[in-house]
Amino acid sequence: MEEIMGMTDSQYKDFVEAVKEDLEELNEYKEAGDDVGYEKKYERIMKRFEKSLNR
């Protein structure tokens, strides 16, 4: 995995934890009915993924 991802195990775990936290926050916005907060968080997540994919 390290050769493909270019990350150490620790970096990969940190990345996965950050994604998990983002998804939990996204779910909180959805449960609260906060569509504006949901859309803003969704856009930030997608931009981060796009940035990572373009490296």
VMD Tcl script that builds the backbone (N, CA, C; Angstrom):
set m [mol new atoms 165]
animate dup $m
set s [atomselect $m all]
$s set {name element resname resid chain x y z} {
  {N N MET 1 A 0.820 -1.192 0.000}
  {CA C MET 1 A 0.000 0.000 0.000}
  {C C MET 1 A 0.866 1.259 0.000}
  {N N GLU 2 A 1.936 1.241 0.730}
  {CA C GLU 2 A 2.787 2.425 0.824}
  {C C GLU 2 A 3.325 2.855 -0.537}
  {N N GLU 3 A 3.705 1.909 -1.371}
  {CA C GLU 3 A 4.242 2.246 -2.681}
  {C C GLU 3 A 3.182 2.859 -3.583}
  {N N ILE 4 A 1.976 2.364 -3.504}
  {CA C ILE 4 A 0.896 2.858 -4.360}
  {C C ILE 4 A 0.416 4.228 -3.885}
  {N N MET 5 A 0.181 4.349 -2.599}
  {CA C MET 5 A -0.379 5.573 -2.042}
  {C C MET 5 A 0.675 6.661 -1.821}
  {N N GLY 6 A 1.925 6.271 -1.648}
  {CA C GLY 6 A 2.946 7.254 -1.342}
  {C C GLY 6 A 2.814 7.782 0.073}
  {N N MET 7 A 2.180 7.008 0.946}
  {CA C MET 7 A 1.950 7.399 2.332}
  {C C MET 7 A 2.476 6.327 3.260}
  {N N THR 8 A 2.889 6.760 4.433}
  {CA C THR 8 A 3.215 5.788 5.466}
  {C C THR 8 A 1.910 5.270 6.050}
  {N N ASP 9 A 1.975 4.210 6.807}
  {CA C ASP 9 A 0.777 3.682 7.463}
  {C C ASP 9 A 0.133 4.739 8.351}
  {N N SER 10 A 0.952 5.479 9.052}
  {CA C SER 10 A 0.440 6.515 9.953}
  {C C SER 10 A -0.275 7.625 9.177}
  {N N GLN 11 A 0.307 8.050 8.069}
  {CA C GLN 11 A -0.321 9.081 7.239}
  {C C GLN 11 A -1.649 8.587 6.669}
  {N N TYR 12 A -1.672 7.336 6.238}
  {CA C TYR 12 A -2.893 6.763 5.686}
  {C C TYR 12 A -3.984 6.700 6.753}
  {N N LYS 13 A -3.625 6.275 7.948}
  {CA C LYS 13 A -4.603 6.211 9.046}
  {C C LYS 13 A -5.124 7.602 9.374}
  {N N ASP 14 A -4.245 8.605 9.389}
  {CA C ASP 14 A -4.674 9.984 9.639}
  {C C ASP 14 A -5.648 10.452 8.558}
  {N N PHE 15 A -5.355 10.114 7.308}
  {CA C PHE 15 A -6.226 10.480 6.193}
  {C C PHE 15 A -7.607 9.848 6.356}
  {N N VAL 16 A -7.627 8.552 6.664}
  {CA C VAL 16 A -8.904 7.843 6.828}
  {C C VAL 16 A -9.680 8.427 8.009}
  {N N GLU 17 A -8.996 8.735 9.095}
  {CA C GLU 17 A -9.663 9.327 10.263}
  {C C GLU 17 A -10.272 10.686 9.908}
  {N N ALA 18 A -9.557 11.494 9.137}
  {CA C ALA 18 A -10.071 12.804 8.728}
  {C C ALA 18 A -11.316 12.648 7.852}
  {N N VAL 19 A -11.298 11.691 6.928}
  {CA C VAL 19 A -12.462 11.444 6.068}
  {C C VAL 19 A -13.642 10.983 6.928}
  {N N LYS 20 A -13.387 10.104 7.876}
  {CA C LYS 20 A -14.439 9.615 8.767}
  {C C LYS 20 A -15.071 10.778 9.536}
  {N N GLU 21 A -14.243 11.660 10.080}
  {CA C GLU 21 A -14.750 12.818 10.819}
  {C C GLU 21 A -15.571 13.729 9.917}
  {N N ASP 22 A -15.101 13.951 8.689}
  {CA C ASP 22 A -15.852 14.771 7.736}
  {C C ASP 22 A -17.221 14.165 7.449}
  {N N LEU 23 A -17.265 12.854 7.259}
  {CA C LEU 23 A -18.543 12.192 6.967}
  {C C LEU 23 A -19.483 12.230 8.165}
  {N N GLU 24 A -18.934 12.111 9.358}
  {CA C GLU 24 A -19.771 12.212 10.551}
  {C C GLU 24 A -20.363 13.619 10.668}
  {N N GLU 25 A -19.535 14.644 10.389}
  {CA C GLU 25 A -20.021 16.021 10.429}
  {C C GLU 25 A -21.074 16.250 9.346}
  {N N LEU 26 A -20.843 15.700 8.170}
  {CA C LEU 26 A -21.802 15.812 7.080}
  {C C LEU 26 A -23.141 15.205 7.497}
  {N N ASN 27 A -23.095 14.058 8.144}
  {CA C ASN 27 A -24.307 13.397 8.621}
  {C C ASN 27 A -25.030 14.243 9.670}
  {N N GLU 28 A -24.271 14.911 10.543}
  {CA C GLU 28 A -24.889 15.777 11.553}
  {C C GLU 28 A -25.671 16.909 10.898}
  {N N TYR 29 A -25.096 17.505 9.851}
  {CA C TYR 29 A -25.807 18.562 9.122}
  {C C TYR 29 A -27.102 18.015 8.534}
  {N N LYS 30 A -27.032 16.828 7.952}
  {CA C LYS 30 A -28.210 16.218 7.330}
  {C C LYS 30 A -29.285 15.936 8.366}
  {N N GLU 31 A -28.885 15.354 9.506}
  {CA C GLU 31 A -29.849 15.040 10.561}
  {C C GLU 31 A -30.489 16.295 11.140}
  {N N ALA 32 A -29.742 17.395 11.191}
  {CA C ALA 32 A -30.256 18.652 11.730}
  {C C ALA 32 A -31.089 19.409 10.694}
  {N N GLY 33 A -31.097 18.932 9.457}
  {CA C GLY 33 A -31.852 19.608 8.402}
  {C C GLY 33 A -31.160 20.866 7.912}
  {N N ASP 34 A -29.866 20.980 8.171}
  {CA C ASP 34 A -29.089 22.151 7.763}
  {C C ASP 34 A -28.549 21.926 6.352}
  {N N ASP 35 A -29.385 22.212 5.372}
  {CA C ASP 35 A -28.996 21.974 3.982}
  {C C ASP 35 A -27.844 22.858 3.535}
  {N N VAL 36 A -27.782 24.094 4.026}
  {CA C VAL 36 A -26.700 25.005 3.646}
  {C C VAL 36 A -25.375 24.492 4.203}
  {N N GLY 37 A -25.347 24.115 5.472}
  {CA C GLY 37 A -24.138 23.560 6.074}
  {C C GLY 37 A -23.723 22.281 5.390}
  {N N TYR 38 A -24.700 21.456 5.058}
  {CA C TYR 38 A -24.427 20.188 4.364}
  {C C TYR 38 A -23.755 20.443 3.022}
  {N N GLU 39 A -24.315 21.346 2.238}
  {CA C GLU 39 A -23.765 21.637 0.910}
  {C C GLU 39 A -22.356 22.208 1.001}
  {N N LYS 40 A -22.120 23.120 1.961}
  {CA C LYS 40 A -20.791 23.701 2.122}
  {C C LYS 40 A -19.770 22.637 2.497}
  {N N LYS 41 A -20.127 21.768 3.439}
  {CA C LYS 41 A -19.210 20.710 3.870}
  {C C LYS 41 A -18.957 19.729 2.732}
  {N N TYR 42 A -20.008 19.374 2.005}
  {CA C TYR 42 A -19.878 18.459 0.865}
  {C C TYR 42 A -18.908 19.031 -0.167}
  {N N GLU 43 A -19.051 20.305 -0.483}
  {CA C GLU 43 A -18.177 20.944 -1.462}
  {C C GLU 43 A -16.724 20.943 -0.980}
  {N N ARG 44 A -16.486 21.212 0.309}
  {CA C ARG 44 A -15.123 21.203 0.847}
  {C C ARG 44 A -14.514 19.808 0.746}
  {N N ILE 45 A -15.303 18.785 1.061}
  {CA C ILE 45 A -14.821 17.408 0.975}
  {C C ILE 45 A -14.452 17.071 -0.468}
  {N N MET 46 A -15.330 17.397 -1.401}
  {CA C MET 46 A -15.087 17.080 -2.806}
  {C C MET 46 A -13.865 17.829 -3.343}
  {N N LYS 47 A -13.693 19.092 -2.951}
  {CA C LYS 47 A -12.520 19.851 -3.390}
  {C C LYS 47 A -11.241 19.214 -2.849}
  {N N ARG 48 A -11.274 18.748 -1.597}
  {CA C ARG 48 A -10.101 18.101 -1.015}
  {C C ARG 48 A -9.771 16.819 -1.778}
  {N N PHE 49 A -10.805 16.035 -2.120}
  {CA C PHE 49 A -10.573 14.812 -2.896}
  {C C PHE 49 A -9.996 15.142 -4.269}
  {N N GLU 50 A -10.546 16.127 -4.947}
  {CA C GLU 50 A -10.044 16.525 -6.264}
  {C C GLU 50 A -8.590 16.968 -6.173}
  {N N LYS 51 A -8.261 17.753 -5.169}
  {CA C LYS 51 A -6.891 18.218 -4.972}
  {C C LYS 51 A -5.958 17.030 -4.766}
  {N N SER 52 A -6.390 16.071 -3.970}
  {CA C SER 52 A -5.570 14.877 -3.712}
  {C C SER 52 A -5.390 14.048 -4.969}
  {N N LEU 53 A -6.423 13.928 -5.762}
  {CA C LEU 53 A -6.342 13.117 -6.977}
  {C C LEU 53 A -5.463 13.768 -8.045}
  {N N ASN 54 A -5.368 15.074 -8.010}
  {CA C ASN 54 A -4.587 15.794 -9.030}
  {C C ASN 54 A -3.121 15.946 -8.660}
  {N N ARG 55 A -2.683 15.393 -7.551}
  {CA C ARG 55 A -1.275 15.508 -7.151}
  {C C ARG 55 A -0.425 14.579 -7.962}
}
mol reanalyze $m
mol bondsrecalc $m
mol representation Tube
mol addrep $m
